[in-house]
Amino acid sequence: MKLIVGLGNIGDSYKGTRHNVGFETIDKLCYDFNISMKANKRFRAQIGEGRIGREAVMLVKPSTYMNLSGEAVRAIINFYKLPPSEVIIIYDDVSLPVGDIRVRERGSANGQKGMLNIIAQLNTDEFPRIRIGVGDKPPSWTLSDYVLSRFLKEEWDDMIKGITKAGDAVELILKEGTIAAMNVFNKRLPKKVQEQEEGAT
């Protein structure tokens, strides 16, 4: 079984915010593959079980709020005795343009607090992840205010494309592996992002 985790914050007030694109991708996978989610108190998460292609999957939206996402992930993998390599994390990234995605096999959190907590809880960064670009914050904004803001009307088409690509990347990882998905979805990045990637390896 593969664990597919989208990061975000629970509650209606957070819907449609930049920080919740991981949740939005899980919602799309639920719709595409007819998987229903329900609350699981043991794991402190919304959970949905089903199949994507030939692969049995568990879709997860932690209900711990973003900064404690790792607690839910650790509880699930410990219960099912899954290695971290069987987990795919989907989350927002301010270093990528809106709607761009980046697939990686491993690496640092690059400051994303949900990922920081997951790496700390699992004591490893050796697991696949899909980053969805939400755009760089304006200079006058704090990072926390920016990621909790909603997308501008003119950004929504790109954002929907990004969520769609992230869902497609999940399918390809399950079918052919992370390297195959990297070859398809990782386009050449701006120099700033390339330098961050190299520093995070």
Secondary structure, 3 states (H helix, E strand, C coil): CEEEEECCCCCHHHCCEHHHHHHHHHHHHHHHHCCCCEEECCCCEEEEEEEECCEEEEEEEECCCHHHHHHHHHHHHHHHCCCHHHEEEEEEECCCCCCCEEEECCCCCCCCHHHHHHHHHHCCCCCCEEEEECCCCCCCCCHHHHHCCECCHHHHHHHHHHHHHHHHHHHHHHHHCHHHHHHHHCCCCCHHHHHHHHHHC
